[in-house]
Amino acid sequence: MEKNHTKLIAENRKARHDYIIEDTFETGIVLVGTEVKSLRMGKANLKDSYARIKNGEVFVYQMHIGAYPFAYYDNHDPLRPRKLLLHHYEIKKLYGKVNEKGYSLVPLRLYFKAGKAKLSLALARGKRSHDKRETIRRRDQKRELDRERKNNR
């Protein structure tokens, strides 16, 4: 019986606040050995990262994977662009959407699945400030409603 355990490494919480998520894709990442070891130690940050399509390939930029402290030499560059592994038809679909006005590729989660490093990539549209306020207002109303239900029991 095969189990697909996932271990979360990093999450981009701010992305859900700043963007409206249209679609998500699970991608593989091309990494070097010291990067994998750093990820296993949990040294990753997706805060300001984004993805771009370049020459028919998808790359993620500004994803910080900290240096591996036990590497004697040949440690990786923490902010280097990393290639994402997607099917060709997925890349074509993303390319068509990203060329429309307002769409971006935003990394949401970085995790290990069955021993392989995976990145959850979102096709997203930027929120305007009034959209953000509306989201906050709805969340606060839901929180109040939940409090009322709990107190009325």
Number of C-alpha atoms within 10 A of each C-alpha: 3 5 7 10 10 14 15 16 20 18 18 17 12 12 20 15 15 16 20 18 21 10 11 15 15 15 19 18 17 15 13 11 11 20 21 18 18 17 22 16 12 16 17 20 19 24 17 14 18 18 22 19 17 9 6 11 16 21 19 23 18 17 20 18 22 21 19 19 10 10 12 7 6 7 16 17 13 15 15 14 16 17 19 22 17 15 10 11 9 11 16 14 10 21 18 10 16 18 10 9 8 11 19 21 25 25 28 23 19 25 20 19 16 13 11 11 21 22 23 16 22 26 20 23 18 16 16 11 10 9 15 15 12 11 13 13 12 12 12 12 12 12 11 12 12 12 11 11 9 9 8 7 5
